[in-house]
Amino acid sequence: MSSPTKPYPCEGVVRRGGEATGPIRLPMDDRRSFVDAFNRRYQAIGMAIVPLVDLGEDDVAQIRTARPPGAGDDAADRDR
């Protein structure tokens, strides 16, 4: 679908069980406090936000090219 606006780049990644599950935009003010509060609240279920600035270049490249869970190649799925 087309949209008249460009998507904003993500500033962090939500991880669950060590796996990246999706991008996240962070608040403009007090980002570190938001991340710290989220991580404290959701650590019991294995979720955490990792700001992109805290990741190395290899991790960021891997996240940007990763496909979301369940997003398979349609051709490969048809062949199964």
C-alpha positions as CSV (number, residue, x, y, z in Angstrom):
1,M,0.0,0.0,0.0
2,S,1.2,3.5,-0.6
3,S,1.3,6.2,2.0
4,P,1.9,9.9,1.7
5,T,4.3,9.8,4.7
6,K,7.6,8.1,5.2
7,P,7.9,5.8,8.3
8,Y,10.1,7.0,11.1
9,P,13.2,4.9,11.7
10,C,13.2,2.8,14.8
11,E,15.4,3.8,17.7
12,G,15.3,0.5,19.6
13,V,14.4,-3.1,19.4
14,V,12.0,-5.1,21.5
15,R,13.5,-8.5,22.4
16,R,11.9,-11.5,23.9
17,G,14.0,-14.4,25.0
18,G,17.0,-12.9,23.4
19,E,15.4,-12.7,19.9
20,A,14.4,-9.4,18.2
21,T,10.6,-9.3,17.9
22,G,10.2,-5.8,16.5
23,P,11.3,-2.2,16.2
24,I,10.2,0.5,18.6
25,R,10.1,4.3,18.6
26,L,11.2,5.9,21.8
27,P,9.8,9.0,23.5
28,M,11.7,12.2,22.6
29,D,12.2,13.1,26.3
30,D,13.7,11.0,29.0
31,R,14.3,7.9,26.7
32,R,16.6,6.2,29.2
33,S,14.1,6.3,32.0
34,F,11.4,4.9,29.6
35,V,13.7,2.0,28.6
36,D,14.7,1.3,32.2
37,A,11.0,1.3,33.4
38,F,9.9,-0.9,30.5
39,N,12.7,-3.4,31.1
40,R,12.0,-3.6,34.9
41,R,8.3,-4.1,34.3
42,Y,8.5,-6.7,31.5
43,Q,11.7,-8.6,32.5
44,A,9.6,-11.3,34.2
45,I,8.2,-12.4,30.8
46,G,11.6,-12.1,29.1
47,M,11.0,-8.8,27.3
48,A,13.4,-5.9,27.0
49,I,14.0,-2.8,24.9
50,V,17.5,-2.4,23.5
51,P,18.2,1.0,22.1
52,L,20.0,0.9,18.8
53,V,22.8,3.1,20.2
54,D,23.6,0.3,22.6
55,L,24.1,-2.3,19.9
56,G,27.0,-2.9,17.7
57,E,26.9,-2.4,13.9
58,D,26.6,-6.1,13.2
59,D,23.6,-6.4,15.5
60,V,21.9,-3.4,13.9
61,A,22.4,-4.8,10.4
62,Q,21.0,-8.1,11.5
63,I,17.9,-6.5,13.0
64,R,17.3,-4.4,9.9
65,T,17.4,-7.4,7.6
66,A,15.5,-9.8,9.9
67,R,12.1,-11.0,9.0
68,P,9.4,-11.0,11.7
69,P,8.5,-14.4,13.1
70,G,6.1,-16.2,10.9
71,A,6.9,-14.2,7.8
72,G,7.9,-16.9,5.4
73,D,8.8,-16.9,1.8
74,D,5.5,-17.4,-0.1
75,A,7.2,-19.6,-2.7
76,A,8.9,-21.8,-0.1
77,D,5.6,-22.1,1.9
78,R,3.7,-23.2,-1.2
79,D,6.3,-26.0,-1.8
80,R,5.9,-27.5,1.6
